[in-house]
Amino acid sequence: MDILETLKTLWSGSGFYNFFMDGGYKNLIMIVISCALLYLGIKKKFEPLLLVGIAFGCLLVNISYFVSADSTNALYHPELWDQFLDHDSPYYHSYGNIMSNGGLLDILYIGVKTGLYPSLIFLGIGAMTDFGPLLSNPKSLLLGAAAQMGVFLAFFGAICIGFDGNQAASIGIIGGADGPTAIFLTSKLAPELLGPIAVAAYSYMALIPLIQPPLMRLLTTKKEREVKMEQTREVSKTEKIIFPIVVAVFIILLLPSTAPLIGCLMLGNLWKECGVTARLSDTVQNALMNIVTVFLGISVGATMVAGNFLSWRTLLIILLGLAAFAFSTIGGLLVGKLMYVLTGGKINPLIGSAGVSAVPMAARVSQNEGQKANPSNFLLMHAMGPNVAGVIGSAIAAGFLLAVFG
């Protein structure tokens, strides 16, 4: 073979050649989108621990996909996962086919598909969470429940504009403001939407300081925002140890589909509170959390293949996700206002907005808005009650939707 033929063969086998083939421009668009997400994660610090990994996973899959989807050079193969989900395929639910013929990102994605990564993330969240504020003020559970309103409103909205039940449930859970929960539910019900839903969920979590304050000022009066709440009682060590055990037993018996998330959340918290497993608590909070975050981000980004991501559905998902998040905030605020009235002005309704599951950012936003109205106000610990209740609430909402549509 002469030099010219060799160069021609190398050129035709390169990814650059496929830029000019049919559909190649779509992958170019996805590469630009991934760079934009990298900018948001690195420069603007929008949930960087996950968004940087998601963006780079998107970059990798759309670069490698130029070579061709069935090439051994491709890192992710959507057609293998289509076979995995196809009841009529001989490879239906065959992880062996993925392991034998898949690329690196296919293999990493197995941890998402099985629910392993989100569950392990919940293990770490549990070990980092103090349920003391919730135990000292059990009424916070109502605020955490009210803040799931956006989940179900967005669900019905998605149904009305043509999404099926599984897809609508996955879109609605964005309103819970809990990335791992959104990934867990979507990977089970609508894996084809995982990329846009994950990006929407983590983007809105990062934008809490921009999205929530206007709603908080719109729905509450200055008098309500000025309310100083009394210091809550001190919670005993025994209560903190018993709580995760009781919650795990009750919720898992009520909704068995919540077992992976609630079980891991409460086990992590028990390791934190029992006082005899400090090494395990430290491991899941730090080393394990970091390792799983690496795998989760990259493998979720891998699902953002141009053919799946570039559609009007993606824009609709992002808009519905914003509506879900806004209505969840509104639901918490409205119940907070109701509690303000029923308690004779002892509850500051701002803490209701912390009922979304973004811990502890939503609680800090409540604190900041309270201090703007009254510089001597200190709402952080009061807002942490609804905030951690929202973690439980979003997992319950996901479990309910999974039980209905799974």
N, C-alpha and C positions, 0 to 999 in steps of 0.2 A: 504494500500500500504506500503510495507516494505521500509527501508531506501535505499536499493540498487536500487529499482525501482524509488524512488523519485529522487535520484541522476542521474539516467539514463535519466529521463524525463527532468530534469533541463539542463543536458548536451546537449541533442538533441535539446532543444529549445533555446540554446544559439547561439550567433554569432560565437563563436570559432568553434563550430561543423561544421558550414558551410564553414569554411576555407578549409575543406577537401572534400567538395562536388564539383561537376562539375562546373567549371567556377569560383570557389572561389579565385583561384590564381590571376584572373584579378582584383578583388577588392583589393587584397593585393598590387598589382602593383600601383593601384590608390592611396592607402594610402601612399605608398612611394613617389609618385609624389606630393601629397598634402603636405607632409613634406618638400620636396625639395622646393616647392613654398613658404612655410612658411619661410624657411631659406632665400630665395631670398628677401622676403618682409621685414623680421625683421633684418637680419644681413646685407644684401646688400642694403636695403632700395629701392628696386625696386617698385615704386608706392605703398608704404605700406598701404595707407588708403583703397585701394580697394583689392590689391593682398592678404593681410592677410585674409580678409573676404572671398574672392573667395576660397583660399586654405582651410580654415577651413570648408566652406560649402561643398567642395569636400570631405574632411575628414569625415564629419558627414554623408553625403549621402552614402558613400561607406562602412562605418561601419554599419549603420542601415540597409543597403540593404542586409547584410549577413543574417538577420533574415528571409527575403523573401520579394519579391516585393509587395505581396498582404497582408502582415501583417500590423496590426494596429501600429506596432512598427516602420515601415519604415517611414522616414521623407519625402520622395519624391517618387512618383509613376509614372514612365515614361508611363506605360500603360494607365493611366488616361488621360495623355496629348496626347497619340496616339489616343484615342477615341475622344478627344476634336477636333483633326485636321482631323478626318476621316469623309468624307461626308456621308458615309453609316451608320455611328454609330448613335444610338438614342441620344448619348451624344455630338453630333457635336456642338461645340461652347457653351457647357453647363458649365458655371462656377458653377452652383448649384451642379453638380456632383463632382467637385473639392472640393467645400466647405464641402460637406457631407462626402466624402470618402477619401479626401486627408490628407496628414500629414502637419506638420508645414511648411516645405519648399515648398510644393505644394501651400499653401495659400500665402506665401510670393512671390512666382514666378508670381502670378497673376499681381503684380505691374510691372513686367518686360514685360509680355505678352501684357498687355494693353498699354505699352509705358509710364506708369505713372512715374516710377523712372528716366529714362533718361530725360524726360521733366522737372522734378523738379530739376535735376542736372543742366540742362541748365538755369533754373531760377536763380540758385545760381551763375553760371558762368557769366550770364549777369550782375548780381549785383556786380561782382568783376572785370568786364572788363571796361577799359577806351578806348573808340573808338576815343579819341582825336588824337593819332598819325595817324590813318587812315584818319580822316577828314582833317588833316593838309597836308596830301600827298595822294590824292585819287588814284594816280598811284599804290599805294600799293595793290589795288584791283586786278590788273593784276597779281601780284606776288602770291596772295592768290589763284587766279583761276588756275594759271600755276602749282601750287603745288598739284593740284588734278589729275595731269596726271597719277600718279601711280595707282589711283583708277581704271581708265578705262583700263590701260595696264594689270593690274592684273586680271581684269574682263575677258578680252579676253583670257588671258593665262589660266584662270581656265576653260573657255569654251572649249579651245583646248584640255585639258587633261581629259575631261569627266564630269565635274561638270555641273549641269543644270543651267538655267538662274538665278533662285532665289539664289542658292548657290554661284554662281560666283559673283553676285552682293554683297552678304554679305561678301565674301572674299575680294573683291576689296576695300570695304570701309575701310579696315584696313589702306590703304594708306593715308587716311585723318588724321591719327594720332589723332583721337578723340574717346576715349573709349565709352562715352555715345551714340554717334552717331552710332558706330558699333553695340552696344547692341540693340539700338532702331531698326535699319534696320534688323538685323539678327533675332530678336524675331518676326518680322513680316513676313520675307521671308523664313528663313531657321532655325527654332528654334532648330533643331537637331544638328546644328553646333555651337550653342551659346557658349558652354564651350571653345573649342579650339580657336574660334575667339576672345573671350574676353581675354583669356590668352595671345594670340599673340598681340592683340592691346595694352594692358597695358604693356606688357613686352617691346615692341619696343618703346613705349613712354618713359619708364624708361631708355632705352639704347640710347636715342638720343645723349648724349655726346660721345658715342663710335661709333655710326653709321654715323653721319653726318660729323664730321671733316675730315675724309679721302676723302670723296666725294667732300667736299668744296675745299680742297687743290688740288685735282686732276683736277677739272674743272675750277679753277680760277688761274690767275697769281699773283705773289707777288705784282706787280704794282696795279692790281685791288683790292687786299685785303687791300692795304695801303690807299685807297681813304678815305678821310675825308669828310663826308657829312655836308652840311650847316644846321644850326639849323632851324627846321620847325617853321611855324607861330603858334601863340597862337590861340587856338580854343575857340570861345565864348560859354557861357553857353547855349544860345539859340540854337546854332547849335547842341550841345550835346543832348538837349531835343527833337529837331525835328527829329534827325537822327533815333532813334529806331522806331518812329512812321512811318516815310516814308518807312524805310526798311521793316517793318512788313507788311504794306499795299501792297507794290510793289511785294515782293517775294511771299507772300501767295496768292495773286491774280494770279501770274504767275505759281506757283506750289503749289496748295492747300495741297498736301501731306506733305509739310514742316511746316504746321501750328503748330503742337505740339512743335517742336524744335525751330523754328524761333520765334514763338509767345512768348514762355517762355523766350527765350534769350533776346528778346527786351523788354519784360515787366520788367524783372529783371534789365536791364540797365536803363530803364526809372525810376524805383524806386530809383536807385542810383543817377541819374543826376537831377531829377526834384527839389530836395531840400526840399520837404515837406513830404517825406515818409521815413525818416532816420530809423525809427524803423523797418519798413518792410524790407528795404534793409539789415539792420544788421541781421535780423532773417533769411532771405534766404541765406545770405552769411555764416552764422555760424550754428545756431541750426538746421535749416531745412536741410542744406547741409550735416551735420554730420549724422542726422537721416536717410536720404535717402541713404547715402553711406553705412550705416550698412546693410539695407535691400537689396540694390542692390548687394553688394558683396556676401553675403551669398546665395541669391537666384540664382545668376549666377553660383556660385560654385556647387550648387545642380544639375545642368544639366550635370556635369562631371561624370556621371555614367559610370562604366567601359565598359559596352557594347557599349556605344555611343562614348566614347573618345578613346579607345585603337584600333586604326585602322590606315592603311596607309593614310587615308584621313586627319587625324590630322597632320601628318608630312608634307603632301603636303600643307595644309592650313598654317602651320607655315612658310614654305619656300616661298609660294606665298605672304604671309603677309610681309615678309622681302623684297621681290622684290617690292611690292607695295610701301612700305615706302621709299625704296631707290630711286625709279623712281619719287616719289613725290618730294623728295629733289632735284633730278636732274632737274626736270621740273622747279622748282622755281629758281635754279641757272642759268639755260640756259636763261630764260627770264630776269633775273637780269643782265646777261652779255649783252643781247640785249639792255636793257635800259642803261647800261653803255656806249655802243657805241652811241646810239641815243642822249644821253644827253651830249656827249662830255666828258665823264669821271666823271660826277657829282654823279652818283649812284654807290655805292659799291655793286657788285653782291652778296656779302655774305648775304645780307638781304633777298635775294630770298629764301634761304633755310629755313627761318623762316615762309614761307608761309604755312607750315604744321601746323596743328591745336593744337599742344602741347604748350599751353600758361602757363607760359612765358618761359619754358625751351628752346624751339627752338630759341627764341630771345636772350637768354643768351649765347647760343652756338655761334651765329653770333657775338655777342659782344666779346666773348673770342678769337675767331679766328681773328677778326679784330685787337684786341690789340696785339696779337702775332706778326702780320705783322707790326703794327705801334703802339707803346705803348701809343701815345697820341690820338689814335682813340677812339671814343665813339659812338657805333652804336646801343646801346640798344633801345632807343626811336624810331630810324628809323626802326629797325627790328620789333618793336611792331606793326607797321602798317600792314605789311604783315601777322604777326602772328594772329592778331584778324580778319583780312580778311579771314584767313584760317578757322577760326571757322565758319564763315558764309558760306564759300565755301564748307566745308565738309557737312554742313547741306543741302545745295542746291543739292550737288551730291547725298546725300542719298534720298532726296525728288524726284529727277529725277528718280533714280533707283526704288524707291517704286512706282512711278507713272507708270513706264513701266512694272514692274513685279508683283506689288502688286495685 
